[in-house]
Structure formats: C-alpha cells, structure tokens
Amino acid sequence: MIIGKDILSNFFLGGILSSGITLVVQQYRNKVLFLSGFLYTAPLMFPFLLYIVGKYENDHVTQRFVRHCLFGLIFSAIFIIFNYYAIHRFSKYKIRLFLINVMIIIFSFSMYSTLLSSF
C-alpha cells in the first residue's frame, strides 16, 4: 500500500527526472526536434515506473507491467516505421496522414485490449 511519505518521495523523484529532461531539451535548442524524437522513443520513464511497481507490488504484477510495456513498444515501433515511410507519399495531404494515424491508434488500442485479455 502506498502511504503519504512514499507518494511524496516518488513525486520528487519524478520531478527530478522531468527537470533533467527539460534541462537537456533547453540545452540543445536548435536540435530540439531530433532530441525530442529521441526522448519520445527512449524508455526514460520505464526504470522509474518499474521501480515503483516493483516496490509496491509482487513479481506477478511486475511481470504483467513489463508485458504491457513490451506491447506498447511493439505498437510504437510499427507506428513510427509506418510514418517514416508514409511521409513522402502524403507530403501534399497532411490531413490524410493525420487521419490514418488516428485510425492506427484506435486499432492499436483495440488490438491491445484483445491481446492482453488472453493473458
């Protein structure tokens, strides 16, 4: 069970992580797009969340958490690869690419709930 002292320490630890990310982004202003793309795909919050889950839950719950993260990583990789190759095809029709992305996100959430209901 999480108590007030633990919530406060986790709050400050998360704040330190967020401040570090902000500091790095401000340091590289002219390369912020590339850096933010890296920060999006790099699992920066995973160790922190794994620490919190492992601290308060048993090993079974921790394994399920890692499995959920793995599914999210797979869906994100597919999504990023699709957009990498689709940008040239939809250069004139950005709204179509946006709508396709929204449909992929909705599909991935339905696949996520279907796949994980079997585990």
Buried (B, 14 or more C-beta within 10 A) or exposed (E): EEEEEEEEEBEEEBEEBEEEBEEBBEEEEEEBEEBBEEEEEEEBEBEBEBEBBBEEEEEEEBEBBEEEBEBBEBBEEEBEEBBEEBEEEBEEEEEEBEEBBEEBEEEBEEEBEEEEEEE
